């Protein structure tokens, strides 16, 4: 079970998946496209978590499972670990990745120098498209945690690219 | 040497997704139902025991007459339960580990809905072959 795929294939597949769901399948319904992409991520996360926990002992509590996601799971997927993990000890975790691999090819818009109003609406559009790309990794995290017995809701925050934060809220 | 053995896989929602009689003894009709009953009754014990340890292989957790129930729990809380009359702990552990690999391969199939019954005859053949090898 150890074949490898080139990274550019994965990048192209993900870009095409997001663009197909947003522009062809659910052309004017971004919420439906988002939910569909997240559901795909959920199934993938479910399968991957089962595969990567095969050789290690099981988890005794939620924090162990989150640490597994930050270290082993993230390194299997992205060859690096999560850079920063914060929690409020009341069921919310923030996982911060300072250079999220799937967003590295995305352009960072500089703020417009002459503040024209068309530019801000283009920027808003760009932000919307960028956030579409994040539903898949959010789904992966949600699927992996649900399989480990932690029902949760995951959202992403890209206020400063290429860093990306995933906020995990555990449902009580 | 004839051994009785019944193997089931129970998902995290307590739904059996696979069952097989893998012993080499002759199959008796009443025995099959009894085996299932014993295994399902042992689920409560597995539930309690699974939280006390972080190991995957929980050895023999229950007995009925001379039959013993051994259980292996995965991280996704899927339970592999084996009802047997032999005492071969190492063989059983290797059997569970190999079935775990097969199970992960089934899960990786995108057309398989997690938590539904495993109907692949290939999986069935492989499990029976493993049972003959290790039990």
Contacts between the chains, C-beta under 8 A, distances in Angstrom:
chain1	res1	chain2	res2	distance
A	1	B	101	7.6
A	1	B	104	7.5
A	1	B	105	7.2
A	43	B	110	7.3
A	43	B	114	7.6
A	46	B	76	7.8
A	46	B	107	7.7
A	46	B	114	5.7
A	47	B	107	5.1
A	47	B	108	5.4
A	47	B	114	7.7
A	49	B	75	7.2
A	49	B	76	6.7
A	50	B	74	6.8
A	50	B	75	7.2
A	50	B	76	5.0
A	50	B	78	7.9
A	50	B	103	8.0
A	50	B	104	5.6
A	50	B	107	5.2
A	51	B	104	5.1
A	51	B	107	7.4
A	51	B	108	6.7
A	53	B	74	7.1
A	53	B	75	3.5
A	53	B	76	7.2
A	54	B	74	7.6
A	54	B	75	8.0
A	54	B	100	6.2
A	54	B	101	7.2
A	54	B	104	6.0
A	56	B	75	7.8
A	57	B	54	4.3
A	57	B	55	5.8
A	57	B	56	6.7
A	58	B	50	7.9
A	58	B	54	4.9
A	58	B	55	7.3
A	58	B	56	6.2
A	58	B	73	6.7
A	58	B	74	7.6
A	58	B	75	5.0
A	59	B	54	6.8
A	59	B	75	6.6
A	60	B	54	5.3
A	147	B	75	7.7
A	147	B	76	4.4
A	147	B	114	7.9
A	148	B	75	6.0
A	148	B	76	6.6
A	149	B	12	7.4
A	149	B	76	7.8
A	149	B	77	5.9
